[in-house]
Amino acid sequence: MIKSNLSTRPFYNERLVTLALLFVAAAGAALTYFNYGQIQTSSRQRAEFQAKIDANDQKRAQITAEANSVRQRVDPASLKQLGFATHEANALIDQRTFSWTVLLGVLEKTLPLDVRLLGISPKIEKGNTKITMAAIAKRHENIQTFVDALYDANGLFYAVQPTAEQHNDDGTYNFNVEAYYLAPAPAPKRTSGKGNE
């Protein structure tokens, strides 16, 4: 059999061409198989994600239904009463932690000689301690002296306001003083010093 080729450089190596075509076909098959695997993996992951989304949606619907059920069972009046009771309990705790000894010690140092305290009433308002003091003074100017002394008490009192002043028949004055009180920080505990020897 005569094979004729009119090209200037005849090419008779058909094996090389066949091998190249086989290599291209194998590469194409490998890429197709790889892409198929990726598609299968993506489809599987998508199915898993969709299952998780569905489970989360069901859980959210269940929690919402439970919350609505609880909301319907809760009595607003009881809830409001519980809020008041909690507020009262917190106020009692604040009053229990209030140091009368420290306050009386501060007042003893600031009280002028011609002023006598008749009553002290602390009240905790939004974390601030408001002190109302009922007092009696020999002279009218003693009231202002007491107010000034409270302002000068190392910054422990602020917004000091005298109220409800009343002149008595014996020449004395009954009055109230309202002030906000900042309790001093507790003194640091002393160490024995035995460990430093």
Residue pairs with C-beta under 8 A, 6 or more apart in sequence:
3 12
5 11
5 12
91 124
94 124
95 122
95 124
98 122
98 124
98 129
98 183
99 183
102 183
102 184
103 120
103 122
103 131
103 181
103 183
104 120
106 153
106 156
106 184
107 117
107 120
107 133
109 153
110 146
110 149
110 150
110 152
110 153
111 117
111 146
111 149
112 142
112 145
112 146
112 149
114 137
114 138
114 139
114 142
114 145
115 135
115 136
115 137
115 138
115 142
115 143
115 145
115 146
116 135
116 136
116 137
117 133
117 134
117 135
118 134
118 135
118 136
118 174
119 133
119 134
120 131
120 132
120 133
120 134
121 131
121 132
121 133
122 129
122 130
122 131
122 132
122 181
123 129
123 130
123 131
123 132
124 130
128 180
129 180
129 181
129 182
129 183
130 178
130 179
130 180
130 181
131 157
131 178
131 179
131 180
131 181
132 176
132 177
132 178
133 176
133 177
133 178
133 179
134 174
134 175
134 176
135 146
135 174
135 175
135 176
135 177
136 168
136 172
136 173
136 174
136 175
137 143
137 146
137 172
137 173
137 175
138 171
138 172
138 173
139 171
139 173
140 173
142 173
143 162
143 165
143 173
143 175
144 162
146 177
147 160
147 162
147 177
150 157
150 160
150 177
150 179
151 157
151 158
151 160
154 184
155 182
156 181
156 182
156 183
156 184
157 179
157 180
157 181
157 182
158 179
158 180
158 182
159 178
159 179
159 180
160 177
160 178
160 179
161 177
161 178
161 179
162 175
162 176
162 177
163 175
163 176
163 177
163 178
164 174
164 175
164 176
165 173
165 174
165 175
166 173
166 174
166 175
167 173
168 174
